[in-house]
C-alpha cells in the first residue's frame, strides 16, 4: 500500500492544533476534531 500524507494549510493546522488543545474540555471541539480525523483516515484509506 502506498504511503499517504495529509498536509494541512497553515490556517487549517492552526485550527487543528487549537481543536486538539480544547478537545478534552469542550464537547463541540471534540466532535469537530473527531470528524476531521475520520475524514483524514478515509483519505488515507482511499486516496483516489
Secondary structure, 3 states (H helix, E strand, C coil): CCCCCCCCCHHHHHHHHHHHHHCCCCHHHHHHHHHHHHHHHHHHHCCC
